[in-house]
Amino acid sequence: VLVKATPLMLAGAAVTFAVSAGYYNIGAEGQLYAGAIAAAGLGMVMDGVPAIITIPVLIIAGFAAGMLWALIPALLKVKLAVDEVVTTLLLNSVMAYIVSALLNGPWRDPVSGWPQSPEISTTSIFFKIIPRSRLNLGFLIGLATIAVLWVVLKRTSFGLKMRAVGLGKPAARFAGLNVGRTTLIAALVSGGIAGIAGVAEVCGIQYHLIEGLSANYGYTGIILAT
């Protein structure tokens, strides 16, 4: 239960953060896979690098990859007022094709021939919280992420701005808030958190990238957020 709760916590937190600013991120699924690609790609080439360095690098890379995948619809929303529900949803399908192309092309396992990436290095694997179980560091990251987001939303001035924008953009704009900037930051952070969910699945459970990495965690995160 706790293993399955890990990606759901992160995906739900990602969507919740964006929705708090009135940005409906339906693209957590694609952003999760973006983070997974970053983790798998770096994990394959970091053999011999100490885990104390590898693990933070992979988490940061996954966060950055999720942010990057969230950037396109966020800019379209802020600059051109394009509906983010449509763009984020459609980009999930684009990411699915990218993952398939990688696994059936350059990343196909050369040993087994299966459409999966080669194994990540041992130093890239998350440590287990409970011995002889699959519960790993990703669960703690999920709990810490929720705690941090709660503090940001409820105890910081930026969180107040986000909630003001989420409750009513015209009123927030009239009050002098930079609605576009607040929305953009919320969207990017949301994508980054979803990217960390992908890192947790690669480094904590699978140890390689596969097409079925996510059991629709990104979509389930929308339900959790509401």
KOLTI-760702 format. One record per residue: y, x, z of N, C-alpha, C in turn. Coordinates in nm, 4 decimals. Example, Ala and Ser with C-alpha at 12.3 -4.5 7.8 and 13.67 -1.06 7.14 Angstrom:
       nc2       nc1       nc3      cac2      cac1      cac3       cc2       cc1       cc3
   -0.5690    1.3190    0.7800   -0.4500    1.2300    0.7800   -0.3300    1.3200    0.7800
   -0.2250    1.2850    0.7080   -0.1060    1.3670    0.7140    0.0030    1.2900    0.7870
//
This chain:
       nc2       nc1       nc3      cac2      cac1      cac3       cc2       cc1       cc3
   -0.1207    0.0831    0.0000    0.0000    0.0000    0.0000    0.1257    0.0865    0.0000
    0.1268    0.1899    0.0848    0.2451    0.2752    0.0940    0.2635    0.3589   -0.0328
    0.1521    0.3986   -0.0946    0.1603    0.4744   -0.2203    0.2260    0.3890   -0.3291
    0.1825    0.2632   -0.3389    0.2412    0.1731   -0.4384    0.3848    0.1345   -0.4019
    0.4142    0.1372   -0.2715    0.5493    0.1010   -0.2284    0.6522    0.2069   -0.2672
    0.6075    0.3314   -0.2856    0.7019    0.4406   -0.3120    0.7848    0.4179   -0.4378
    0.7232    0.4011   -0.5569    0.8063    0.3776   -0.6764    0.8804    0.2448   -0.6710
    0.8224    0.1464   -0.6014    0.8903    0.0172   -0.5912    1.0163    0.0272   -0.5067
    1.0097    0.1060   -0.3984    1.1291    0.1274   -0.3153    1.2402    0.1910   -0.3966
    1.2042    0.2950   -0.4716    1.3053    0.3688   -0.5478    1.3606    0.2844   -0.6627
    1.2731    0.2135   -0.7329    1.3196    0.1284   -0.8429    1.4059    0.0148   -0.7901
    1.3630   -0.0456   -0.6795    1.4422   -0.1535   -0.6197    1.5768   -0.1042   -0.5708
    1.5787    0.0160   -0.5101    1.7047    0.0731   -0.4633    1.7974    0.1036   -0.5802
    1.7396    0.1512   -0.6908    1.8201    0.1826   -0.8095    1.8904    0.0580   -0.8622
    1.8152   -0.0495   -0.8782    1.8733   -0.1727   -0.9319    1.9731   -0.2325   -0.8334
    1.9400   -0.2295   -0.7050    2.0294   -0.2846   -0.6026    2.1643   -0.2150   -0.6030
    2.1627   -0.0828   -0.6157    2.2879   -0.0066   -0.6141    2.3764   -0.0468   -0.7307
    2.3165   -0.0615   -0.8482    2.3950   -0.0998   -0.9657    2.4477   -0.2427   -0.9532
    2.3625   -0.3337   -0.9073    2.4024   -0.4736   -0.8953    2.5154   -0.4902   -0.7941
    2.5197   -0.4043   -0.6950    2.6265   -0.4119   -0.5949    2.7642   -0.3961   -0.6584
    2.7695   -0.3258   -0.7714    2.8954   -0.3080   -0.8432    2.9066   -0.4019   -0.9625
    2.8177   -0.5014   -0.9694    2.8241   -0.5971   -1.0793    2.7679   -0.5456   -1.2098
    2.6856   -0.4393   -1.2025    2.6241   -0.3819   -1.3227    2.4745   -0.4126   -1.3180
    2.4262   -0.4877   -1.4156    2.2878   -0.5337   -1.4137    2.1995   -0.4374   -1.4934
    2.1441   -0.3426   -1.4211    2.0625   -0.2378   -1.4821    1.9194   -0.2882   -1.4991
    1.8831   -0.3226   -1.6214    1.7471   -0.3670   -1.6526    1.6668   -0.2495   -1.7082
    1.7252   -0.1326   -1.7073    1.6629   -0.0163   -1.7701    1.5963    0.0799   -1.6752
    1.5666    0.0370   -1.5518    1.5044    0.1281   -1.4563    1.3697    0.1805   -1.5050
    1.2989    0.0993   -1.5836    1.1689    0.1420   -1.6356    1.1848    0.2644   -1.7267
    1.2796    0.2578   -1.8188    1.3027    0.3709   -1.9073    1.3576    0.4913   -1.8336
    1.4449    0.4675   -1.7369    1.5016    0.5764   -1.6584    1.3953    0.6433   -1.5717
    1.2994    0.5647   -1.5233    1.1863    0.6211   -1.4491    1.1085    0.7178   -1.5381
    1.0814    0.6776   -1.6609    1.0080    0.7650   -1.7523    1.0900    0.8878   -1.7913
    1.2216    0.8737   -1.7980    1.3060    0.9904   -1.8261    1.2899    1.0943   -1.7160
    1.2905    1.0494   -1.5905    1.2678    1.1410   -1.4797    1.1293    1.2010   -1.4828
    1.0305    1.1209   -1.5231    0.8928    1.1704   -1.5324    0.8798    1.2782   -1.6393
    0.9478    1.2595   -1.7521    0.9449    1.3610   -1.8584    1.0028    1.4924   -1.8080
    1.1153    1.4835   -1.7370    1.1777    1.6050   -1.6835    1.0850    1.6751   -1.5852
    1.0203    1.5980   -1.4977    0.9309    1.6565   -1.3990    0.8092    1.7211   -1.4642
    0.7512    1.6513   -1.5616    0.6335    1.7053   -1.6293    0.6685    1.8296   -1.7108
    0.7809    1.8243   -1.7813    0.8209    1.9382   -1.8637    0.8491    2.0626   -1.7825
    0.9252    2.0471   -1.6751    0.9554    2.1628   -1.5901    0.8342    2.2051   -1.5083
    0.7577    2.1056   -1.4618    0.6407    2.1378   -1.3803    0.5389    2.2226   -1.4522
    0.5303    2.2078   -1.5837    0.4337    2.2855   -1.6614    0.4714    2.4325   -1.6725
    0.5995    2.4639   -1.6573    0.6449    2.6022   -1.6820    0.6900    2.6735   -1.5546
    0.6703    2.6106   -1.4385    0.7177    2.6713   -1.3135    0.6039    2.7266   -1.2301
    0.4967    2.7642   -1.2960    0.3836    2.8245   -1.2266    0.4255    2.9575   -1.1645
    0.3955    2.9771   -1.0378    0.4315    3.0996   -0.9696    0.5627    3.0924   -0.8945
    0.6422    2.9910   -0.9220    0.7684    2.9728   -0.8499    0.7380    2.9037   -0.7176
    0.7911    2.9528   -0.6057    0.7610    2.8909   -0.4755    0.7965    2.7432   -0.4720
    0.7147    2.6679   -0.3978    0.7352    2.5225   -0.3894    0.8704    2.4876   -0.3296
    0.9207    2.5720   -0.2402    1.0497    2.5441   -0.1766    1.1635    2.5435   -0.2785
    1.1409    2.6083   -0.3916    1.2388    2.6077   -0.5005    1.2018    2.5019   -0.6044
    1.0740    2.4966   -0.6379    1.0275    2.4076   -0.7437    1.0550    2.2606   -0.7138
    1.0194    2.2170   -0.5942    1.0309    2.0746   -0.5606    1.1760    2.0253   -0.5697
    1.2740    2.0929   -0.5059    1.4128    2.0469   -0.5211    1.4610    2.0479   -0.6658
    1.4190    2.1499   -0.7419    1.4600    2.1576   -0.8825    1.4070    2.0380   -0.9606
    1.2821    2.0015   -0.9375    1.2227    1.8888   -1.0095    1.2905    1.7570   -0.9712
    1.3229    1.7415   -0.8433    1.3896    1.6178   -0.7992    1.5282    1.6069   -0.8630
    1.6020    1.7176   -0.8613    1.7355    1.7184   -0.9216    1.7267    1.6937   -1.0720
    1.6269    1.7576   -1.1375    1.6101    1.7398   -1.2817    1.5756    1.5949   -1.3149
    1.4898    1.5325   -1.2334    1.4551    1.3922   -1.2560    1.5746    1.3013   -1.2377
    1.6539    1.3303   -1.1358    1.7757    1.2518   -1.1127    1.8706    1.2652   -1.2314
    1.8877    1.3892   -1.2794    1.9775    1.4129   -1.3926    1.9270    1.3456   -1.5194
    1.7955    1.3480   -1.5408    1.7392    1.2847   -1.6604    1.7586    1.1333   -1.6569
    1.7370    1.0739   -1.5394    1.7603    0.9303   -1.5261    1.9063    0.8942   -1.5499
    1.9965    0.9770   -1.4976    2.1398    0.9562   -1.5198    2.1734    0.9644   -1.6685
    2.1170    1.0636   -1.7344    2.1461    1.0831   -1.8767    2.1003    0.9627   -1.9585
    1.9821    0.9088   -1.9251    1.9325    0.7933   -1.9996    2.0152    0.6686   -1.9690
    2.0741    0.6646   -1.8498    2.1586    0.5506   -1.8124    2.3000    0.5630   -1.8669
    2.3363    0.6815   -1.9148    2.4742    0.7060   -1.9574    2.5135    0.6244   -2.0798
    2.4228    0.6117   -2.1759    2.4569    0.5435   -2.3014    2.4971    0.3981   -2.2775
    2.4131    0.3177   -2.2127    2.4546    0.1779   -2.1902    2.5736    0.1662   -2.0957
    2.5863    0.2618   -2.0024    2.6998    0.2573   -1.9101    2.8313    0.2776   -1.9842
    2.8341    0.3736   -2.0754    2.9551    0.3977   -2.1538    2.9856    0.2800   -2.2457
    2.8809    0.2224   -2.3046    2.9019    0.1055   -2.3904    2.9608   -0.0104   -2.3103
    2.9179   -0.0237   -2.1862    2.9698   -0.1305   -2.1006    3.1157   -0.1056   -2.0644
    3.1448    0.0180   -2.0214    3.2788    0.0500   -1.9720    3.3810    0.0571   -2.0852
    3.3416    0.1193   -2.1965    3.4366    0.1423   -2.3057    3.4477    0.0249   -2.4032
    3.3345   -0.0406   -2.4305    3.3341   -0.1434   -2.5343    3.2946   -0.2812   -2.4828
    3.2701   -0.2919   -2.3522    3.2312   -0.4189   -2.2899    3.1042   -0.4773   -2.3514
    3.0110   -0.3884   -2.3917    2.8825   -0.4332   -2.4454    2.7929   -0.4737   -2.3286
    2.7245   -0.5850   -2.3423    2.6399   -0.6381   -2.2359    2.5314   -0.5374   -2.1977
    2.5331   -0.4924   -2.0720    2.4384   -0.3905   -2.0270    2.2959   -0.4434   -2.0136
    2.2812   -0.5744   -1.9972    2.1464   -0.6312   -1.9879    2.0696   -0.6046   -2.1174
    2.1362   -0.6227   -2.2292    2.0726   -0.6027   -2.3594    2.0451   -0.4549   -2.3848
    2.1458   -0.3705   -2.3663    2.1307   -0.2284   -2.4003    2.0290   -0.1585   -2.3104
    2.0346   -0.1855   -2.1792    1.9395   -0.1188   -2.0889    1.7969   -0.1659   -2.1164
    1.7811   -0.2940   -2.1470    1.6475   -0.3464   -2.1760    1.5910   -0.2856   -2.3033
    1.6720   -0.2777   -2.4080    1.6243   -0.2232   -2.5353    1.5909   -0.0749   -2.5243
    1.6634   -0.0025   -2.4420    1.6362    0.1404   -2.4272    1.5033    0.1674   -2.3583
    1.4504    0.0694   -2.2861    1.3161    0.0855   -2.2292    1.2124    0.1046   -2.3398
    1.2261    0.0266   -2.4457    1.1332    0.0378   -2.5583    1.1499    0.1710   -2.6304
    1.2740    0.2155   -2.6424    1.2988    0.3455   -2.7056    1.2315    0.4565   -2.6257
    1.2435    0.4508   -2.4934    1.1812    0.5530   -2.4090    1.0295    0.5481   -2.4208
    0.9729    0.4293   -2.4318    0.8274    0.4170   -2.4470    0.7800    0.4881   -2.5736
    0.8571    0.4776   -2.6812    0.8221    0.5459   -2.8055    0.8377    0.6979   -2.7905
    0.9369    0.7410   -2.7165    0.9559    0.8850   -2.6942    0.8377    0.9426   -2.6161
    0.7960    0.8722   -2.5116    0.6812    0.9177   -2.4323    0.5557    0.9232   -2.5191
    0.5338    0.8190   -2.5983    0.4165    0.8158   -2.6860    0.4189    0.9301   -2.7869
    0.5373    0.9571   -2.8426    0.5494    1.0657   -2.9400    0.5187    1.2010   -2.8767
    0.5634    1.2212   -2.7540    0.5365    1.3473   -2.6846    0.3869    1.3639   -2.6560
    0.3251    1.2571   -2.6058    0.1865    1.2680   -2.5617    0.0875    1.2686   -2.6769
    0.1280    1.2146   -2.7892    0.0414    1.2194   -2.9074    0.0813    1.3319   -3.0023
    0.1772    1.4132   -2.9574    0.2237    1.5252   -3.0381    0.2211    1.6550   -2.9600
    0.3379    1.7139   -2.9340    0.3418    1.8482   -2.8739    0.2865    1.8573   -2.7331
    0.2851    1.7478   -2.6588    0.2380    1.7541   -2.5202    0.0937    1.7074   -2.5037
    0.0239    1.6759   -2.6108   -0.1165    1.6332   -2.5977   -0.1962    1.7441   -2.5299
   -0.2771    1.7080   -2.4322   -0.3533    1.8061   -2.3544   -0.4439    1.8865   -2.4475
   -0.4221    2.0188   -2.4570   -0.5011    2.1000   -2.5495   -0.6464    2.1160   -2.5065
   -0.6763    2.0901   -2.3801   -0.8128    2.1079   -2.3296   -0.8965    1.9830   -2.3533
   -0.8474    1.8694   -2.3044   -0.9242    1.7452   -2.3157   -0.8980    1.6704   -2.4461
   -0.7805    1.6929   -2.5052   -0.7437    1.6200   -2.6261   -0.6914    1.4807   -2.5974
   -0.6842    1.4436   -2.4690   -0.6325    1.3121   -2.4314   -0.4803    1.3085   -2.4467
   -0.4257    1.1894   -2.4750   -0.2790    1.1788   -2.4854   -0.2130    1.1834   -2.3481
   -0.2137    1.2992   -2.2899   -0.1468    1.3238   -2.1633   -0.0992    1.4671   -2.1633
    0.0064    1.4941   -2.0879    0.0597    1.6295   -2.0846   -0.0321    1.7196   -2.0024
   -0.0243    1.8501   -2.0225   -0.1000    1.9423   -1.9370   -0.0590    1.9274   -1.7904
   -0.1447    1.9724   -1.7000   -0.1182    1.9603   -1.5572    0.0055    2.0416   -1.5182
    0.0804    1.9882   -1.4231    0.1936    2.0645   -1.3690    0.1404    2.1741   -1.2775
    0.2236    2.2695   -1.2439    0.1816    2.3799   -1.1574    0.1530    2.3300   -1.0161
    0.0708    2.4037   -0.9441    0.0354    2.3632   -0.8077    0.1566    2.3614   -0.7162
    0.2552    2.4458   -0.7438    0.3748    2.4495   -0.6595    0.4689    2.3330   -0.6883
    0.4381    2.2566   -0.7933    0.5203    2.1402   -0.8275    0.4664    2.0115   -0.7655
    0.3517    2.0197   -0.7005    0.2876    1.9015   -0.6443    0.3450    1.8704   -0.5063
    0.3804    1.7451   -0.4838    0.4333    1.7024   -0.3535    0.3254    1.7153   -0.2459
    0.3668    1.7589   -0.1281    0.2705    1.7701   -0.0173    0.2310    1.6319    0.0338
    0.1107    1.6240    0.0881    0.0579    1.4984    0.1398    0.1043    1.4764    0.2837
    0.1490    1.3573    0.3133    0.1913    1.3227    0.4493    0.0698    1.3039    0.5389
   -0.0321    1.2377    0.4848   -0.1566    1.2153    0.5581   -0.2680    1.2880    0.4839
   -0.3394    1.3791    0.5502   -0.4478    1.4529    0.4832   -0.5523    1.3581    0.4241
   -0.6096    1.3999    0.3113   -0.7140    1.3258    0.2406   -0.6680    1.1854    0.1993
   -0.5402    1.1734    0.1724   -0.4853    1.0485    0.1193   -0.3923    1.0821    0.0040
   -0.3413    0.9812   -0.0632   -0.2461    1.0038   -0.1725   -0.1015    0.9852   -0.1281
   -0.0811    0.9526   -0.0006    0.0553    0.9332    0.0496    0.1262    1.0676    0.0562
    0.2383    1.0789   -0.0126    0.3005    1.2094   -0.0315    0.4506    1.2073   -0.0017
    0.5137    1.3191   -0.0289    0.6565    1.3364   -0.0045    0.7412    1.2280   -0.0690
    0.6951    1.1724   -0.1795    0.7724    1.0695   -0.2481    0.8048    0.9516   -0.1584
    0.7141    0.9162   -0.0692    0.7381    0.8048    0.0230    0.8563    0.8351    0.1137
    0.8634    0.9566    0.1661    0.9755    0.9955    0.2519    1.1064    0.9977    0.1732
    1.0980    1.0419    0.0477    1.2168    1.0414   -0.0374    1.2659    0.8984   -0.0582
    1.1717    0.8051   -0.0772    1.2093    0.6649   -0.0941    1.2795    0.6095    0.0284
    1.2268    0.6378    0.1461    1.2895    0.5914    0.2698    1.4280    0.6531    0.2873
    1.4385    0.7841    0.2615    1.5671    0.8524    0.2759    1.6698    0.7978    0.1767
    1.6252    0.7670    0.0554    1.7159    0.7130   -0.0463    1.7728    0.5787   -0.0033
    1.6873    0.4920    0.0482    1.7335    0.3615    0.0950    1.8336    0.3771    0.2086
    1.8060    0.4695    0.3017    1.8969    0.4916    0.4144    2.0332    0.5411    0.3661
    2.0316    0.6354    0.2722    2.1572    0.6909    0.2201    2.2364    0.5835    0.1472
    2.1691    0.5037    0.0652    2.2394    0.3999   -0.0096    2.2987    0.2951    0.0843
    2.2281    0.2631    0.1922    2.2815    0.1671    0.2890    2.4105    0.2206    0.3507
    2.4099    0.3489    0.3857    2.5298    0.4096    0.4435    2.6443    0.4070    0.3432
    2.6141    0.4429    0.2178    2.7178    0.4461    0.1142    2.7775    0.3070    0.0937
    2.6913    0.2061    0.0839    2.7386    0.0707    0.0541    2.8092    0.0054    0.1720
    2.7644    0.0327    0.2925    2.8155   -0.0382    0.4097    2.9152    0.0411    0.4930
    2.9191    0.1728    0.4779    2.9994    0.2538    0.5694    3.0972    0.3490    0.5008
    3.1140    0.3377    0.3700    3.2072    0.4269    0.3003    3.3081    0.3461    0.2202
    3.4207    0.4099    0.1911    3.5241    0.3423    0.1118    3.4761    0.3156   -0.0302
    3.3947    0.4077   -0.0842    3.3439    0.3848   -0.2194    3.2505    0.2645   -0.2213
    3.1698    0.2493   -0.1161    3.0832    0.1323   -0.1078    3.1635    0.0038   -0.1043
    3.2760    0.0060   -0.0332    3.3641   -0.1115   -0.0290    3.4204   -0.1416   -0.1672
    3.4573   -0.0366   -0.2388    3.5081   -0.0551   -0.3751    3.3995   -0.1144   -0.4650
    3.2780   -0.0622   -0.4509    3.1677   -0.1142   -0.5318    3.1460   -0.2618   -0.5067
    3.1429   -0.3011   -0.3809    3.1191   -0.4411   -0.3482    3.2339   -0.5296   -0.3948
    3.3558   -0.4754   -0.3905    3.4708   -0.5517   -0.4400    3.4605   -0.5745   -0.5904
    3.4205   -0.4696   -0.6631    3.4030   -0.4826   -0.8082    3.2899   -0.5790   -0.8392
    3.1827   -0.5710   -0.7605    3.0691   -0.6594   -0.7832    3.1008   -0.8044   -0.7586
    3.1870   -0.8317   -0.6615    3.2215   -0.9698   -0.6287    3.3185   -1.0312   -0.7294
    3.4008   -0.9458   -0.7909    3.4953   -1.0002   -0.8885    3.5785   -0.8906   -0.9522
    3.5484   -0.8590   -1.0761    3.6189   -0.7504   -1.1443    3.7678   -0.7791   -1.1628
    3.8072   -0.9008   -1.2023    3.9512   -0.9261   -1.2181    4.0282   -0.9062   -1.0876
    3.9734   -0.9554   -0.9777    4.0408   -0.9398   -0.8493    4.0465   -0.7931   -0.8078
    3.9367   -0.7197   -0.8320    3.9348   -0.5774   -0.7980    4.0366   -0.5003   -0.8819
    4.0455   -0.5376   -1.0079    4.1430   -0.4719   -1.0958    4.2857   -0.5035   -1.0507
    4.3089   -0.6273   -1.0094    4.4413   -0.6668   -0.9608    4.4775   -0.5913   -0.8333
    4.3757   -0.5596   -0.7528    4.3984   -0.4855   -0.6285    4.4199   -0.3363   -0.6518
    4.4098   -0.2923   -0.7758    4.4363   -0.1528   -0.8086    4.3140   -0.0648   -0.8171
    4.1955   -0.1225   -0.8130    4.0735   -0.0420   -0.8210    4.0439   -0.0050   -0.9661
    3.9880    0.1144   -0.9830    3.9465    0.1588   -1.1159    3.8072    0.1022   -1.1423
    3.8033   -0.0148   -1.2017    3.6775   -0.0865   -1.2213    3.5834   -0.0087   -1.3123
    3.6344    0.0465   -1.4213    3.5508    0.1202   -1.5153    3.4847    0.2399   -1.4518
    3.5607    0.3159   -1.3772    3.5049    0.4352   -1.3115    3.4004    0.3969   -1.2082
    3.4291    0.2957   -1.1282    3.3336    0.2522   -1.0261    3.2040    0.2039   -1.0893
    3.2154    0.1265   -1.1959    3.0970    0.0766   -1.2660    3.0159    0.1902   -1.3245
    3.0844    0.2883   -1.3837    3.0157    0.4018   -1.4454    2.9379    0.4822   -1.3416
    3.0013    0.5103   -1.2285    2.9330    0.5865   -1.1233    2.8119    0.5109   -1.0709
    2.8281    0.3806   -1.0477    2.7167    0.2995   -0.9986    2.6004    0.3003   -1.0968
    2.6299    0.2900   -1.2255    2.5255    0.2880   -1.3278    2.4523    0.4216   -1.3342
    2.5267    0.5317   -1.3265    2.4645    0.6636   -1.3361    2.3790    0.6949   -1.2143
    2.4298    0.6626   -1.0963    2.3515    0.6863   -0.9743    2.2254    0.6004   -0.9757
    2.2385    0.4779   -1.0223    2.1232    0.3893   -1.0338    2.0170    0.4505   -1.1244
    2.0578    0.5012   -1.2389    1.9636    0.5657   -1.3298    1.8993    0.6882   -1.2689
    1.9785    0.7645   -1.1928    1.9250    0.8841   -1.1281    1.8184    0.8510   -1.0256
    1.8403    0.7478   -0.9484    1.7412    0.7073   -0.8473    1.6116    0.6632   -0.9148
    1.6240    0.5875   -1.0231    1.5047    0.5471   -1.0979    1.4322    0.6694   -1.1531
    1.5081    0.7703   -1.1931    1.4476    0.8937   -1.2412    1.3655    0.9635   -1.1342
    1.4116    0.9579   -1.0100    1.3370    1.0182   -0.8990    1.2031    0.9472   -0.8807
    1.1996    0.8160   -0.9053    1.0727    0.7425   -0.8981    0.9716    0.8009   -0.9962
    1.0189    0.8399   -1.1142    0.9305    0.9027   -1.2124    0.8811    1.0380   -1.1659
    0.9684    1.1136   -1.1020    0.9286    1.2439   -1.0466    0.8198    1.2254   -0.9417
    0.8373    1.1261   -0.8551    0.7398    1.1014   -0.7483    0.6031    1.0656   -0.8047
    0.5998    0.9917   -0.9150    0.4712    0.9543   -0.9738    0.4024    1.0739   -1.0386
    0.4812    1.1599   -1.1042    0.4221    1.2772   -1.1698    0.3786    1.3812   -1.0659
    0.4670    1.4116   -0.9721    0.4407    1.5209   -0.8783    0.3593    1.4776   -0.7564
    0.3557    1.3472   -0.7306    0.2848    1.3012   -0.6123    0.1520    1.2352   -0.6393
    0.1329    1.1794   -0.7605    0.0133    1.1013   -0.7876   -0.0655    1.1521   -0.9080
   -0.0011    1.1620   -1.0233   -0.0739    1.1876   -1.1482   -0.0900    1.3355   -1.1804
    0.0142    1.4152   -1.1521    0.0185    1.5592   -1.1821    0.0297    1.5883   -1.3317
    0.0530    1.4859   -1.4116    0.0815    1.5006   -1.5538    0.1464    1.3707   -1.6003
    0.1991    1.3736   -1.7210    0.2634    1.2548   -1.7772    0.1633    1.1765   -1.8597
    0.1568    1.0463   -1.8377    0.0734    0.9576   -1.9178    0.1564    0.8347   -1.9556
    0.1107    0.7637   -2.0578    0.1856    0.6458   -2.1029    0.1835    0.5349   -1.9978
    0.0748    0.5248   -1.9225    0.0644    0.4206   -1.8206    0.1093    0.4665   -1.6836
    0.2029    0.5587   -1.6795    0.2489    0.6138   -1.5515    0.3058    0.5052   -1.4610
    0.3805    0.4141   -1.5198    0.4442    0.3075   -1.4427    0.3742    0.1745   -1.4674
    0.3366    0.1087   -1.3591    0.2803   -0.0267   -1.3701    0.3946   -0.1275   -1.3651
    0.4887   -0.1097   -1.4603    0.6089   -0.1950   -1.4667    0.6915   -0.1883   -1.3382
    0.6944   -0.0698   -1.2756    0.7701   -0.0543   -1.1514    0.9187   -0.0830   -1.1724
    0.9719   -0.0403   -1.2859    1.1141   -0.0616   -1.3118    1.1497   -0.2093   -1.3210
    1.0616   -0.2868   -1.3824    1.0867   -0.4314   -1.3934    1.0672   -0.5012   -1.2590
    0.9658   -0.4569   -1.1838    0.9432   -0.5149   -1.0509    1.0588   -0.4836   -0.9584
    1.1223   -0.3685   -0.9802    1.2386   -0.3318   -0.8996    1.3521   -0.4327   -0.9117
    1.3612   -0.4989   -1.0274    1.4643   -0.6023   -1.0468    1.4378   -0.7188   -0.9530
    1.3103   -0.7565   -0.9407    1.2742   -0.8661   -0.8497    1.3041   -0.8274   -0.7058
    1.2701   -0.7039   -0.6698    1.2952   -0.6574   -0.5335    1.4443   -0.6562   -0.5019
    1.5246   -0.6195   -0.6004    1.6693   -0.6108   -0.5786    1.7323   -0.7468   -0.5574
    1.6724   -0.8498   -0.6151    1.7306   -0.9836   -0.6010    1.6765   -1.0543   -0.4783
//
